[in-house]
């Protein structure tokens, strides 16, 4: 897979809950599912941990640093505060 | 398969370890030299390594640029063993932006440069509160950010490991690199405190 999301791109995290369908290993934090953020940069390409965890052949996936506004997710934060998270490309779509 | 009735946890740990090492060598998975190298790297890992990097970045603009561009290369250039370690990313604090690192999923931590994570870093309380209420959490640490400083919580969820490059404290212009390194604590490089 080649990285197709550019820095600054507005992206939405898939609102998907594979945990409800069986045994999985997921690195996308639950609090970000369905949330919109902005790509900071492509961090590199890494084998999919969702496969590695079960010793399955793993696809190499682009990994991005994605920035989210903190208060809309957790209301305890102050306006302007942010959350920066590593997310694999299959979890992201252009928003 | 273990022989029936063999209770592995009840065996002396040195005997188990010896057997495991012999098996790794016999199967060609890890040589005694590789195991010795890994043990040396693990022993060398401590917050003092990260502190050396921070102090050098405070005094050497070229090193600072390298550290921000490629943390792994910057660690290697100071002789810090990084073989087998995940890529190291460095988060630069500015007067307007403070970084706080956590791992909500488990306990991802830049062990090569900070050593073992402190117990609280792995606690459910820290992991939950760092993302939910970072300002409340910092207040409990007694950490006061200058007014107008934005907080960026870095949830370490995947293949990188992250450390903070904090701001150099005021009044330290006369200090040597070694003296500066002595000021930097593991909590400063996680972002729950500021170097003083």
Interface residues (C-beta under 8 A of the other chain):
Chain A: X27 X28 X29 X31 X43 X44 X46 X49 X63 X67 X70 X73 X74 X76 X77 X78 X80 X81 X82 X83 X84 X85 X86 X87 X88
Chain B: X87 X89 X104 X105 X131 X132 X133 X134 X135 X136 X150 X151 X152 X153 X154 X155 X156 X157 X158 X159 X160
